[in-house]
Amino acid sequence: AERGHMSPETSILTISGREVGLVYYRTGYQIEQYANETEWKARETLEFSLAIKCPSIDGHLTTFKKFQQALCDHSILRKVMVNHPESVD
């Protein structure tokens, strides 16, 4: 959070002045790992940058227990699977 910066004009992410092309998440899979606004802001900066994220935000969010619980509800899952609602049942 302290060394990272994203250019508002280009969305290029730099850390300590060096351009970042890939963000690999080794942590951040649990809500407790975002204890304050600084950590959320750092995550937001990474997500809005042009750097490639691994895993993608879609993949990362599906590992949160709350998302997994919600996706077990067929009514919610049907809303998410709008192109293939028949695959829910």
PyMOL Python script that loads the backbone (N, CA, C, O; Angstrom):
from pymol import cmd

cmd.read_pdbstr("""\
ATOM      1  N   ALA A   1       0.822  -1.197   0.000  1.00  0.00           N
ATOM      2  CA  ALA A   1       0.000   0.000   0.000  1.00  0.00           C
ATOM      3  C   ALA A   1       0.866   1.261   0.000  1.00  0.00           C
ATOM      4  O   ALA A   1       0.515   2.265  -0.620  1.00  0.00           O
ATOM      5  N   GLU A   2       1.977   1.199   0.687  1.00  0.00           N
ATOM      6  CA  GLU A   2       2.828   2.387   0.797  1.00  0.00           C
ATOM      7  C   GLU A   2       3.692   2.608  -0.438  1.00  0.00           C
ATOM      8  O   GLU A   2       3.966   3.754  -0.797  1.00  0.00           O
ATOM      9  N   ARG A   3       4.126   1.538  -1.096  1.00  0.00           N
ATOM     10  CA  ARG A   3       5.042   1.662  -2.228  1.00  0.00           C
ATOM     11  C   ARG A   3       4.349   1.562  -3.573  1.00  0.00           C
ATOM     12  O   ARG A   3       4.936   1.898  -4.602  1.00  0.00           O
ATOM     13  N   GLY A   4       3.111   1.104  -3.575  1.00  0.00           N
ATOM     14  CA  GLY A   4       2.407   0.906  -4.828  1.00  0.00           C
ATOM     15  C   GLY A   4       1.682   2.150  -5.293  1.00  0.00           C
ATOM     16  O   GLY A   4       1.236   2.974  -4.495  1.00  0.00           O
ATOM     17  N   HIS A   5       1.576   2.262  -6.606  1.00  0.00           N
ATOM     18  CA  HIS A   5       0.882   3.401  -7.203  1.00  0.00           C
ATOM     19  C   HIS A   5       0.312   2.959  -8.551  1.00  0.00           C
ATOM     20  O   HIS A   5       0.947   2.213  -9.297  1.00  0.00           O
ATOM     21  N   MET A   6      -0.881   3.428  -8.841  1.00  0.00           N
ATOM     22  CA  MET A   6      -1.473   3.177 -10.153  1.00  0.00           C
ATOM     23  C   MET A   6      -1.697   4.516 -10.834  1.00  0.00           C
ATOM     24  O   MET A   6      -2.307   5.423 -10.267  1.00  0.00           O
ATOM     25  N   SER A   7      -1.203   4.627 -12.038  1.00  0.00           N
ATOM     26  CA  SER A   7      -1.382   5.862 -12.803  1.00  0.00           C
ATOM     27  C   SER A   7      -2.857   6.031 -13.157  1.00  0.00           C
ATOM     28  O   SER A   7      -3.446   5.126 -13.748  1.00  0.00           O
ATOM     29  N   PRO A   8      -3.465   7.155 -12.815  1.00  0.00           N
ATOM     30  CA  PRO A   8      -4.872   7.370 -13.179  1.00  0.00           C
ATOM     31  C   PRO A   8      -5.081   7.495 -14.688  1.00  0.00           C
ATOM     32  O   PRO A   8      -6.182   7.248 -15.181  1.00  0.00           O
ATOM     33  N   GLU A   9      -4.041   7.873 -15.421  1.00  0.00           N
ATOM     34  CA  GLU A   9      -4.159   8.033 -16.870  1.00  0.00           C
ATOM     35  C   GLU A   9      -4.031   6.697 -17.607  1.00  0.00           C
ATOM     36  O   GLU A   9      -4.750   6.454 -18.575  1.00  0.00           O
ATOM     37  N   THR A  10      -3.125   5.838 -17.158  1.00  0.00           N
ATOM     38  CA  THR A  10      -2.834   4.614 -17.904  1.00  0.00           C
ATOM     39  C   THR A  10      -3.248   3.330 -17.193  1.00  0.00           C
ATOM     40  O   THR A  10      -3.294   2.267 -17.812  1.00  0.00           O
ATOM     41  N   SER A  11      -3.549   3.419 -15.898  1.00  0.00           N
ATOM     42  CA  SER A  11      -3.864   2.255 -15.042  1.00  0.00           C
ATOM     43  C   SER A  11      -2.683   1.300 -14.897  1.00  0.00           C
ATOM     44  O   SER A  11      -2.862   0.139 -14.527  1.00  0.00           O
ATOM     45  N   ILE A  12      -1.489   1.780 -15.185  1.00  0.00           N
ATOM     46  CA  ILE A  12      -0.282   0.972 -14.998  1.00  0.00           C
ATOM     47  C   ILE A  12       0.084   0.996 -13.521  1.00  0.00           C
ATOM     48  O   ILE A  12       0.154   2.054 -12.896  1.00  0.00           O
ATOM     49  N   LEU A  13       0.311  -0.181 -12.985  1.00  0.00           N
ATOM     50  CA  LEU A  13       0.678  -0.340 -11.585  1.00  0.00           C
ATOM     51  C   LEU A  13       2.192  -0.330 -11.454  1.00  0.00           C
ATOM     52  O   LEU A  13       2.895  -1.002 -12.209  1.00  0.00           O
ATOM     53  N   THR A  14       2.684   0.429 -10.503  1.00  0.00           N
ATOM     54  CA  THR A  14       4.115   0.412 -10.201  1.00  0.00           C
ATOM     55  C   THR A  14       4.288   0.207  -8.699  1.00  0.00           C
ATOM     56  O   THR A  14       3.480   0.666  -7.893  1.00  0.00           O
ATOM     57  N   ILE A  15       5.351  -0.487  -8.351  1.00  0.00           N
ATOM     58  CA  ILE A  15       5.733  -0.645  -6.952  1.00  0.00           C
ATOM     59  C   ILE A  15       7.193  -0.239  -6.859  1.00  0.00           C
ATOM     60  O   ILE A  15       8.059  -0.784  -7.542  1.00  0.00           O
ATOM     61  N   SER A  16       7.435   0.724  -6.003  1.00  0.00           N
ATOM     62  CA  SER A  16       8.789   1.298  -5.859  1.00  0.00           C
ATOM     63  C   SER A  16       9.328   1.757  -7.209  1.00  0.00           C
ATOM     64  O   SER A  16      10.519   1.625  -7.492  1.00  0.00           O
ATOM     65  N   GLY A  17       8.431   2.301  -8.045  1.00  0.00           N
ATOM     66  CA  GLY A  17       8.840   2.849  -9.334  1.00  0.00           C
ATOM     67  C   GLY A  17       8.995   1.842 -10.464  1.00  0.00           C
ATOM     68  O   GLY A  17       9.306   2.229 -11.590  1.00  0.00           O
ATOM     69  N   ARG A  18       8.785   0.555 -10.187  1.00  0.00           N
ATOM     70  CA  ARG A  18       8.936  -0.477 -11.226  1.00  0.00           C
ATOM     71  C   ARG A  18       7.552  -0.972 -11.656  1.00  0.00           C
ATOM     72  O   ARG A  18       6.692  -1.256 -10.823  1.00  0.00           O
ATOM     73  N   GLU A  19       7.358  -1.070 -12.974  1.00  0.00           N
ATOM     74  CA  GLU A  19       6.060  -1.510 -13.490  1.00  0.00           C
ATOM     75  C   GLU A  19       5.784  -2.968 -13.123  1.00  0.00           C
ATOM     76  O   GLU A  19       6.673  -3.818 -13.171  1.00  0.00           O
ATOM     77  N   VAL A  20       4.538  -3.232 -12.756  1.00  0.00           N
ATOM     78  CA  VAL A  20       4.107  -4.572 -12.372  1.00  0.00           C
ATOM     79  C   VAL A  20       3.205  -5.115 -13.476  1.00  0.00           C
ATOM     80  O   VAL A  20       2.231  -4.463 -13.853  1.00  0.00           O
ATOM     81  N   GLY A  21       3.512  -6.287 -13.991  1.00  0.00           N
ATOM     82  CA  GLY A  21       2.711  -6.903 -15.045  1.00  0.00           C
ATOM     83  C   GLY A  21       1.814  -8.016 -14.536  1.00  0.00           C
ATOM     84  O   GLY A  21       0.815  -8.348 -15.174  1.00  0.00           O
ATOM     85  N   LEU A  22       2.158  -8.598 -13.390  1.00  0.00           N
ATOM     86  CA  LEU A  22       1.413  -9.733 -12.853  1.00  0.00           C
ATOM     87  C   LEU A  22       1.295  -9.600 -11.346  1.00  0.00           C
ATOM     88  O   LEU A  22       2.278  -9.337 -10.652  1.00  0.00           O
ATOM     89  N   VAL A  23       0.086  -9.783 -10.851  1.00  0.00           N
ATOM     90  CA  VAL A  23      -0.175  -9.812  -9.413  1.00  0.00           C
ATOM     91  C   VAL A  23      -0.585 -11.233  -9.069  1.00  0.00           C
ATOM     92  O   VAL A  23      -1.595 -11.734  -9.563  1.00  0.00           O
ATOM     93  N   TYR A  24       0.192 -11.871  -8.231  1.00  0.00           N
ATOM     94  CA  TYR A  24      -0.100 -13.243  -7.808  1.00  0.00           C
ATOM     95  C   TYR A  24      -0.490 -13.204  -6.337  1.00  0.00           C
ATOM     96  O   TYR A  24       0.318 -12.846  -5.480  1.00  0.00           O
ATOM     97  N   TYR A  25      -1.733 -13.576  -6.052  1.00  0.00           N
ATOM     98  CA  TYR A  25      -2.232 -13.520  -4.685  1.00  0.00           C
ATOM     99  C   TYR A  25      -1.840 -14.763  -3.913  1.00  0.00           C
ATOM    100  O   TYR A  25      -2.280 -15.867  -4.235  1.00  0.00           O
ATOM    101  N   ARG A  26      -1.018 -14.585  -2.901  1.00  0.00           N
ATOM    102  CA  ARG A  26      -0.672 -15.671  -1.997  1.00  0.00           C
ATOM    103  C   ARG A  26      -1.484 -15.567  -0.716  1.00  0.00           C
ATOM    104  O   ARG A  26      -1.487 -16.486   0.103  1.00  0.00           O
ATOM    105  N   THR A  27      -2.160 -14.462  -0.548  1.00  0.00           N
ATOM    106  CA  THR A  27      -2.973 -14.194   0.633  1.00  0.00           C
ATOM    107  C   THR A  27      -4.179 -13.387   0.193  1.00  0.00           C
ATOM    108  O   THR A  27      -4.313 -13.053  -0.984  1.00  0.00           O
ATOM    109  N   GLY A  28      -5.046 -13.076   1.124  1.00  0.00           N
ATOM    110  CA  GLY A  28      -6.230 -12.293   0.786  1.00  0.00           C
ATOM    111  C   GLY A  28      -7.441 -13.147   0.489  1.00  0.00           C
ATOM    112  O   GLY A  28      -8.413 -12.672  -0.098  1.00  0.00           O
ATOM    113  N   TYR A  29      -7.390 -14.402   0.889  1.00  0.00           N
ATOM    114  CA  TYR A  29      -8.497 -15.320   0.634  1.00  0.00           C
ATOM    115  C   TYR A  29      -9.525 -15.317   1.764  1.00  0.00           C
ATOM    116  O   TYR A  29     -10.585 -15.930   1.641  1.00  0.00           O
ATOM    117  N   GLN A  30      -9.216 -14.635   2.854  1.00  0.00           N
ATOM    118  CA  GLN A  30     -10.131 -14.591   3.990  1.00  0.00           C
ATOM    119  C   GLN A  30     -10.422 -13.148   4.330  1.00  0.00           C
ATOM    120  O   GLN A  30      -9.534 -12.298   4.266  1.00  0.00           O
ATOM    121  N   ILE A  31     -11.652 -12.870   4.689  1.00  0.00           N
ATOM    122  CA  ILE A  31     -12.083 -11.504   4.983  1.00  0.00           C
ATOM    123  C   ILE A  31     -11.270 -10.902   6.129  1.00  0.00           C
ATOM    124  O   ILE A  31     -11.072  -9.688   6.175  1.00  0.00           O
ATOM    125  N   GLU A  32     -10.804 -11.733   7.043  1.00  0.00           N
ATOM    126  CA  GLU A  32     -10.019 -11.238   8.173  1.00  0.00           C
ATOM    127  C   GLU A  32      -8.688 -10.630   7.730  1.00  0.00           C
ATOM    128  O   GLU A  32      -8.070  -9.875   8.481  1.00  0.00           O
ATOM    129  N   GLN A  33      -8.252 -10.952   6.533  1.00  0.00           N
ATOM    130  CA  GLN A  33      -6.984 -10.428   6.032  1.00  0.00           C
ATOM    131  C   GLN A  33      -7.116  -8.998   5.510  1.00  0.00           C
ATOM    132  O   GLN A  33      -6.136  -8.389   5.080  1.00  0.00           O
ATOM    133  N   TYR A  34      -8.322  -8.480   5.554  1.00  0.00           N
ATOM    134  CA  TYR A  34      -8.569  -7.088   5.178  1.00  0.00           C
ATOM    135  C   TYR A  34      -9.066  -6.369   6.421  1.00  0.00           C
ATOM    136  O   TYR A  34     -10.250  -6.053   6.543  1.00  0.00           O
ATOM    137  N   ALA A  35      -8.146  -6.114   7.341  1.00  0.00           N
ATOM    138  CA  ALA A  35      -8.500  -5.606   8.661  1.00  0.00           C
ATOM    139  C   ALA A  35      -8.775  -4.103   8.688  1.00  0.00           C
ATOM    140  O   ALA A  35      -9.404  -3.604   9.621  1.00  0.00           O
ATOM    141  N   ASN A  36      -8.310  -3.385   7.678  1.00  0.00           N
ATOM    142  CA  ASN A  36      -8.506  -1.928   7.718  1.00  0.00           C
ATOM    143  C   ASN A  36      -8.663  -1.367   6.309  1.00  0.00           C
ATOM    144  O   ASN A  36      -8.533  -2.081   5.315  1.00  0.00           O
ATOM    145  N   GLU A  37      -8.939  -0.097   6.255  1.00  0.00           N
ATOM    146  CA  GLU A  37      -9.186   0.588   4.983  1.00  0.00           C
ATOM    147  C   GLU A  37      -7.958   0.586   4.074  1.00  0.00           C
ATOM    148  O   GLU A  37      -8.098   0.541   2.852  1.00  0.00           O
ATOM    149  N   THR A  38      -6.767   0.632   4.650  1.00  0.00           N
ATOM    150  CA  THR A  38      -5.536   0.629   3.858  1.00  0.00           C
ATOM    151  C   THR A  38      -5.416  -0.666   3.054  1.00  0.00           C
ATOM    152  O   THR A  38      -5.036  -0.644   1.884  1.00  0.00           O
ATOM    153  N   GLU A  39      -5.742  -1.789   3.689  1.00  0.00           N
ATOM    154  CA  GLU A  39      -5.646  -3.081   2.993  1.00  0.00           C
ATOM    155  C   GLU A  39      -6.702  -3.194   1.895  1.00  0.00           C
ATOM    156  O   GLU A  39      -6.429  -3.740   0.826  1.00  0.00           O
ATOM    157  N   TRP A  40      -7.899  -2.685   2.150  1.00  0.00           N
ATOM    158  CA  TRP A  40      -8.930  -2.683   1.108  1.00  0.00           C
ATOM    159  C   TRP A  40      -8.523  -1.785  -0.049  1.00  0.00           C
ATOM    160  O   TRP A  40      -8.726  -2.139  -1.210  1.00  0.00           O
ATOM    161  N   LYS A  41      -7.954  -0.634   0.256  1.00  0.00           N
ATOM    162  CA  LYS A  41      -7.524   0.305  -0.785  1.00  0.00           C
ATOM    163  C   LYS A  41      -6.406  -0.305  -1.637  1.00  0.00           C
ATOM    164  O   LYS A  41      -6.383  -0.127  -2.855  1.00  0.00           O
ATOM    165  N   ALA A  42      -5.484  -1.022  -0.993  1.00  0.00           N
ATOM    166  CA  ALA A  42      -4.413  -1.683  -1.746  1.00  0.00           C
ATOM    167  C   ALA A  42      -4.995  -2.714  -2.697  1.00  0.00           C
ATOM    168  O   ALA A  42      -4.575  -2.801  -3.851  1.00  0.00           O
ATOM    169  N   ARG A  43      -5.955  -3.494  -2.226  1.00  0.00           N
ATOM    170  CA  ARG A  43      -6.593  -4.503  -3.081  1.00  0.00           C
ATOM    171  C   ARG A  43      -7.311  -3.837  -4.244  1.00  0.00           C
ATOM    172  O   ARG A  43      -7.228  -4.298  -5.383  1.00  0.00           O
ATOM    173  N   GLU A  44      -8.009  -2.761  -3.955  1.00  0.00           N
ATOM    174  CA  GLU A  44      -8.723  -2.028  -5.004  1.00  0.00           C
ATOM    175  C   GLU A  44      -7.751  -1.510  -6.064  1.00  0.00           C
ATOM    176  O   GLU A  44      -8.023  -1.604  -7.261  1.00  0.00           O
ATOM    177  N   THR A  45      -6.633  -0.970  -5.626  1.00  0.00           N
ATOM    178  CA  THR A  45      -5.625  -0.472  -6.565  1.00  0.00           C
ATOM    179  C   THR A  45      -5.130  -1.592  -7.462  1.00  0.00           C
ATOM    180  O   THR A  45      -5.017  -1.419  -8.675  1.00  0.00           O
ATOM    181  N   LEU A  46      -4.836  -2.739  -6.869  1.00  0.00           N
ATOM    182  CA  LEU A  46      -4.378  -3.881  -7.667  1.00  0.00           C
ATOM    183  C   LEU A  46      -5.437  -4.296  -8.680  1.00  0.00           C
ATOM    184  O   LEU A  46      -5.124  -4.526  -9.848  1.00  0.00           O
ATOM    185  N   GLU A  47      -6.686  -4.391  -8.240  1.00  0.00           N
ATOM    186  CA  GLU A  47      -7.763  -4.859  -9.114  1.00  0.00           C
ATOM    187  C   GLU A  47      -8.039  -3.919 -10.274  1.00  0.00           C
ATOM    188  O   GLU A  47      -8.347  -4.371 -11.377  1.00  0.00           O
ATOM    189  N   PHE A  48      -7.935  -2.626 -10.042  1.00  0.00           N
ATOM    190  CA  PHE A  48      -8.234  -1.666 -11.098  1.00  0.00           C
ATOM    191  C   PHE A  48      -7.049  -1.412 -12.022  1.00  0.00           C
ATOM    192  O   PHE A  48      -7.186  -0.717 -13.029  1.00  0.00           O
ATOM    193  N   SER A  49      -5.908  -1.961 -11.694  1.00  0.00           N
ATOM    194  CA  SER A  49      -4.732  -1.772 -12.545  1.00  0.00           C
ATOM    195  C   SER A  49      -4.810  -2.699 -13.767  1.00  0.00           C
ATOM    196  O   SER A  49      -5.639  -3.607 -13.822  1.00  0.00           O
ATOM    197  N   LEU A  50      -3.944  -2.453 -14.723  1.00  0.00           N
ATOM    198  CA  LEU A  50      -3.864  -3.287 -15.919  1.00  0.00           C
ATOM    199  C   LEU A  50      -3.093  -4.582 -15.690  1.00  0.00           C
ATOM    200  O   LEU A  50      -3.086  -5.458 -16.555  1.00  0.00           O
ATOM    201  N   ALA A  51      -2.445  -4.710 -14.537  1.00  0.00           N
ATOM    202  CA  ALA A  51      -1.669  -5.919 -14.263  1.00  0.00           C
ATOM    203  C   ALA A  51      -2.576  -7.148 -14.324  1.00  0.00           C
ATOM    204  O   ALA A  51      -3.750  -7.087 -13.960  1.00  0.00           O
ATOM    205  N   ILE A  52      -2.022  -8.244 -14.782  1.00  0.00           N
ATOM    206  CA  ILE A  52      -2.750  -9.518 -14.815  1.00  0.00           C
ATOM    207  C   ILE A  52      -2.863 -10.027 -13.385  1.00  0.00           C
ATOM    208  O   ILE A  52      -1.880 -10.014 -12.644  1.00  0.00           O
ATOM    209  N   LYS A  53      -4.043 -10.471 -12.994  1.00  0.00           N
ATOM    210  CA  LYS A  53      -4.257 -10.978 -11.645  1.00  0.00           C
ATOM    211  C   LYS A  53      -4.397 -12.493 -11.660  1.00  0.00           C
ATOM    212  O   LYS A  53      -5.092 -13.055 -12.506  1.00  0.00           O
ATOM    213  N   CYS A  54      -3.731 -13.142 -10.720  1.00  0.00           N
ATOM    214  CA  CYS A  54      -3.786 -14.592 -10.614  1.00  0.00           C
ATOM    215  C   CYS A  54      -3.967 -14.971  -9.150  1.00  0.00           C
ATOM    216  O   CYS A  54      -3.048 -14.755  -8.361  1.00  0.00           O
ATOM    217  N   PRO A  55      -5.097 -15.521  -8.755  1.00  0.00           N
ATOM    218  CA  PRO A  55      -6.252 -15.806  -9.589  1.00  0.00           C
ATOM    219  C   PRO A  55      -7.034 -14.527  -9.891  1.00  0.00           C
ATOM    220  O   PRO A  55      -6.834 -13.492  -9.256  1.00  0.00           O
ATOM    221  N   SER A  56      -7.918 -14.624 -10.864  1.00  0.00           N
ATOM    222  CA  SER A  56      -8.768 -13.483 -11.202  1.00  0.00           C
ATOM    223  C   SER A  56      -9.697 -13.204 -10.030  1.00  0.00           C
ATOM    224  O   SER A  56      -9.847 -14.043  -9.142  1.00  0.00           O
ATOM    225  N   ILE A  57     -10.314 -12.047 -10.024  1.00  0.00           N
ATOM    226  CA  ILE A  57     -11.230 -11.699  -8.930  1.00  0.00           C
ATOM    227  C   ILE A  57     -12.383 -12.697  -8.856  1.00  0.00           C
ATOM    228  O   ILE A  57     -12.853 -13.015  -7.764  1.00  0.00           O
ATOM    229  N   ASP A  58     -12.843 -13.196 -10.007  1.00  0.00           N
ATOM    230  CA  ASP A  58     -13.920 -14.197 -10.003  1.00  0.00           C
ATOM    231  C   ASP A  58     -13.493 -15.449  -9.245  1.00  0.00           C
ATOM    232  O   ASP A  58     -14.217 -15.946  -8.383  1.00  0.00           O
ATOM    233  N   GLY A  59     -12.326 -15.940  -9.576  1.00  0.00           N
ATOM    234  CA  GLY A  59     -11.817 -17.131  -8.900  1.00  0.00           C
ATOM    235  C   GLY A  59     -11.518 -16.887  -7.437  1.00  0.00           C
ATOM    236  O   GLY A  59     -11.751 -17.750  -6.590  1.00  0.00           O
ATOM    237  N   HIS A  60     -11.006 -15.716  -7.148  1.00  0.00           N
ATOM    238  CA  HIS A  60     -10.663 -15.386  -5.770  1.00  0.00           C
ATOM    239  C   HIS A  60     -11.915 -15.279  -4.898  1.00  0.00           C
ATOM    240  O   HIS A  60     -11.942 -15.793  -3.780  1.00  0.00           O
ATOM    241  N   LEU A  61     -12.933 -14.622  -5.403  1.00  0.00           N
ATOM    242  CA  LEU A  61     -14.158 -14.461  -4.611  1.00  0.00           C
ATOM    243  C   LEU A  61     -14.859 -15.779  -4.337  1.00  0.00           C
ATOM    244  O   LEU A  61     -15.456 -15.954  -3.275  1.00  0.00           O
ATOM    245  N   THR A  62     -14.794 -16.700  -5.273  1.00  0.00           N
ATOM    246  CA  THR A  62     -15.494 -17.973  -5.060  1.00  0.00           C
ATOM    247  C   THR A  62     -14.843 -18.818  -3.972  1.00  0.00           C
ATOM    248  O   THR A  62     -15.414 -19.825  -3.550  1.00  0.00           O
ATOM    249  N   THR A  63     -13.666 -18.428  -3.514  1.00  0.00           N
ATOM    250  CA  THR A  63     -13.055 -19.147  -2.396  1.00  0.00           C
ATOM    251  C   THR A  63     -13.482 -18.581  -1.052  1.00  0.00           C
ATOM    252  O   THR A  63     -13.205 -19.191  -0.019  1.00  0.00           O
ATOM    253  N   PHE A  64     -14.150 -17.430  -1.035  1.00  0.00           N
ATOM    254  CA  PHE A  64     -14.683 -16.893   0.220  1.00  0.00           C
ATOM    255  C   PHE A  64     -15.855 -17.753   0.660  1.00  0.00           C
ATOM    256  O   PHE A  64     -16.732 -18.062  -0.146  1.00  0.00           O
ATOM    257  N   LYS A  65     -15.880 -18.134   1.898  1.00  0.00           N
ATOM    258  CA  LYS A  65     -16.935 -19.013   2.418  1.00  0.00           C
ATOM    259  C   LYS A  65     -18.323 -18.420   2.219  1.00  0.00           C
ATOM    260  O   LYS A  65     -19.264 -19.154   1.914  1.00  0.00           O
ATOM    261  N   LYS A  66     -18.471 -17.111   2.383  1.00  0.00           N
ATOM    262  CA  LYS A  66     -19.792 -16.478   2.223  1.00  0.00           C
ATOM    263  C   LYS A  66     -20.299 -16.654   0.794  1.00  0.00           C
ATOM    264  O   LYS A  66     -21.488 -16.895   0.590  1.00  0.00           O
ATOM    265  N   PHE A  67     -19.427 -16.538  -0.183  1.00  0.00           N
ATOM    266  CA  PHE A  67     -19.831 -16.742  -1.568  1.00  0.00           C
ATOM    267  C   PHE A  67     -20.200 -18.203  -1.804  1.00  0.00           C
ATOM    268  O   PHE A  67     -21.183 -18.500  -2.482  1.00  0.00           O
ATOM    269  N   GLN A  68     -19.416 -19.100  -1.249  1.00  0.00           N
ATOM    270  CA  GLN A  68     -19.716 -20.522  -1.393  1.00  0.00           C
ATOM    271  C   GLN A  68     -21.062 -20.856  -0.778  1.00  0.00           C
ATOM    272  O   GLN A  68     -21.831 -21.628  -1.349  1.00  0.00           O
ATOM    273  N   GLN A  69     -21.356 -20.280   0.385  1.00  0.00           N
ATOM    274  CA  GLN A  69     -22.650 -20.511   1.029  1.00  0.00           C
ATOM    275  C   GLN A  69     -23.785 -19.970   0.164  1.00  0.00           C
ATOM    276  O   GLN A  69     -24.811 -20.627  -0.010  1.00  0.00           O
ATOM    277  N   ALA A  70     -23.594 -18.775  -0.371  1.00  0.00           N
ATOM    278  CA  ALA A  70     -24.641 -18.165  -1.199  1.00  0.00           C
ATOM    279  C   ALA A  70     -24.884 -18.978  -2.465  1.00  0.00           C
ATOM    280  O   ALA A  70     -26.026 -19.128  -2.900  1.00  0.00           O
ATOM    281  N   LEU A  71     -23.816 -19.503  -3.056  1.00  0.00           N
ATOM    282  CA  LEU A  71     -23.972 -20.263  -4.297  1.00  0.00           C
ATOM    283  C   LEU A  71     -24.599 -21.642  -4.074  1.00  0.00           C
ATOM    284  O   LEU A  71     -24.926 -22.331  -5.040  1.00  0.00           O
ATOM    285  N   CYS A  72     -24.766 -22.045  -2.836  1.00  0.00           N
ATOM    286  CA  CYS A  72     -25.480 -23.295  -2.528  1.00  0.00           C
ATOM    287  C   CYS A  72     -26.995 -23.091  -2.565  1.00  0.00           C
ATOM    288  O   CYS A  72     -27.754 -24.060  -2.604  1.00  0.00           O
ATOM    289  N   ASP A  73     -27.425 -21.850  -2.552  1.00  0.00           N
ATOM    290  CA  ASP A  73     -28.847 -21.512  -2.617  1.00  0.00           C
ATOM    291  C   ASP A  73     -29.269 -21.505  -4.088  1.00  0.00           C
ATOM    292  O   ASP A  73     -28.785 -20.682  -4.865  1.00  0.00           O
ATOM    293  N   HIS A  74     -30.156 -22.404  -4.470  1.00  0.00           N
ATOM    294  CA  HIS A  74     -30.545 -22.549  -5.881  1.00  0.00           C
ATOM    295  C   HIS A  74     -31.155 -21.280  -6.461  1.00  0.00           C
ATOM    296  O   HIS A  74     -30.954 -20.981  -7.638  1.00  0.00           O
ATOM    297  N   SER A  75     -31.902 -20.525  -5.647  1.00  0.00           N
ATOM    298  CA  SER A  75     -32.508 -19.301  -6.186  1.00  0.00           C
ATOM    299  C   SER A  75     -31.430 -18.276  -6.537  1.00  0.00           C
ATOM    300  O   SER A  75     -31.556 -17.577  -7.543  1.00  0.00           O
ATOM    301  N   ILE A  76     -30.400 -18.176  -5.748  1.00  0.00           N
ATOM    302  CA  ILE A  76     -29.291 -17.262  -6.050  1.00  0.00           C
ATOM    303  C   ILE A  76     -28.493 -17.793  -7.233  1.00  0.00           C
ATOM    304  O   ILE A  76     -28.114 -17.036  -8.126  1.00  0.00           O
ATOM    305  N   LEU A  77     -28.245 -19.079  -7.233  1.00  0.00           N
ATOM    306  CA  LEU A  77     -27.471 -19.682  -8.317  1.00  0.00           C
ATOM    307  C   LEU A  77     -28.164 -19.507  -9.670  1.00  0.00           C
ATOM    308  O   LEU A  77     -27.493 -19.292 -10.679  1.00  0.00           O
ATOM    309  N   ARG A  78     -29.491 -19.595  -9.703  1.00  0.00           N
ATOM    310  CA  ARG A  78     -30.228 -19.386 -10.964  1.00  0.00           C
ATOM    311  C   ARG A  78     -30.039 -17.957 -11.475  1.00  0.00           C
ATOM    312  O   ARG A  78     -29.948 -17.735 -12.682  1.00  0.00           O
ATOM    313  N   LYS A  79     -29.981 -16.994 -10.560  1.00  0.00           N
ATOM    314  CA  LYS A  79     -29.768 -15.597 -10.967  1.00  0.00           C
ATOM    315  C   LYS A  79     -28.374 -15.412 -11.562  1.00  0.00           C
ATOM    316  O   LYS A  79     -28.190 -14.638 -12.501  1.00  0.00           O
ATOM    317  N   VAL A  80     -27.406 -16.118 -11.016  1.00  0.00           N
ATOM    318  CA  VAL A  80     -26.033 -16.012 -11.497  1.00  0.00           C
ATOM    319  C   VAL A  80     -25.869 -16.743 -12.823  1.00  0.00           C
ATOM    320  O   VAL A  80     -25.134 -16.293 -13.701  1.00  0.00           O
ATOM    321  N   MET A  81     -26.543 -17.848 -12.960  1.00  0.00           N
ATOM    322  CA  MET A  81     -26.413 -18.692 -14.156  1.00  0.00           C
ATOM    323  C   MET A  81     -27.519 -18.343 -15.174  1.00  0.00           C
ATOM    324  O   MET A  81     -28.220 -19.231 -15.659  1.00  0.00           O
ATOM    325  N   VAL A  82     -27.663 -17.077 -15.482  1.00  0.00           N
ATOM    326  CA  VAL A  82     -28.757 -16.631 -16.350  1.00  0.00           C
ATOM    327  C   VAL A  82     -28.733 -17.289 -17.735  1.00  0.00           C
ATOM    328  O   VAL A  82     -29.788 -17.488 -18.338  1.00  0.00           O
ATOM    329  N   ASN A  83     -27.563 -17.622 -18.234  1.00  0.00           N
ATOM    330  CA  ASN A  83     -27.482 -18.231 -19.562  1.00  0.00           C
ATOM    331  C   ASN A  83     -27.747 -19.741 -19.536  1.00  0.00           C
ATOM    332  O   ASN A  83     -28.044 -20.337 -20.571  1.00  0.00           O
ATOM    333  N   HIS A  84     -27.638 -20.358 -18.353  1.00  0.00           N
ATOM    334  CA  HIS A  84     -27.816 -21.803 -18.238  1.00  0.00           C
ATOM    335  C   HIS A  84     -28.560 -22.169 -16.943  1.00  0.00           C
ATOM    336  O   HIS A  84     -28.051 -22.961 -16.149  1.00  0.00           O
ATOM    337  N   PRO A  85     -29.741 -21.612 -16.721  1.00  0.00           N
ATOM    338  CA  PRO A  85     -30.448 -21.897 -15.454  1.00  0.00           C
ATOM    339  C   PRO A  85     -30.826 -23.358 -15.295  1.00  0.00           C
ATOM    340  O   PRO A  85     -31.005 -23.829 -14.172  1.00  0.00           O
ATOM    341  N   GLU A  86     -30.951 -24.077 -16.392  1.00  0.00           N
ATOM    342  CA  GLU A  86     -31.311 -25.504 -16.314  1.00  0.00           C
ATOM    343  C   GLU A  86     -30.204 -26.333 -15.676  1.00  0.00           C
ATOM    344  O   GLU A  86     -30.469 -27.417 -15.157  1.00  0.00           O
ATOM    345  N   SER A  87     -28.982 -25.845 -15.707  1.00  0.00           N
ATOM    346  CA  SER A  87     -27.870 -26.593 -15.133  1.00  0.00           C
ATOM    347  C   SER A  87     -27.828 -26.518 -13.606  1.00  0.00           C
ATOM    348  O   SER A  87     -27.033 -27.214 -12.973  1.00  0.00           O
ATOM    349  N   VAL A  88     -28.682 -25.675 -13.012  1.00  0.00           N
ATOM    350  CA  VAL A  88     -28.710 -25.528 -11.560  1.00  0.00           C
ATOM    351  C   VAL A  88     -29.346 -26.750 -10.904  1.00  0.00           C
ATOM    352  O   VAL A  88     -28.872 -27.219  -9.869  1.00  0.00           O
ATOM    353  N   ASP A  89     -30.406 -27.258 -11.498  1.00  0.00           N
ATOM    354  CA  ASP A  89     -31.129 -28.396 -10.894  1.00  0.00           C
ATOM    355  C   ASP A  89     -30.423 -29.651 -11.222  1.00  0.00           C
ATOM    356  O   ASP A  89     -30.858 -30.729 -10.815  1.00  0.00           O
TER     357      ASP A  89
END
""", "prot")
cmd.dss("prot")
cmd.show_as("cartoon", "prot")
cmd.util.cbc("prot")
cmd.orient("prot")
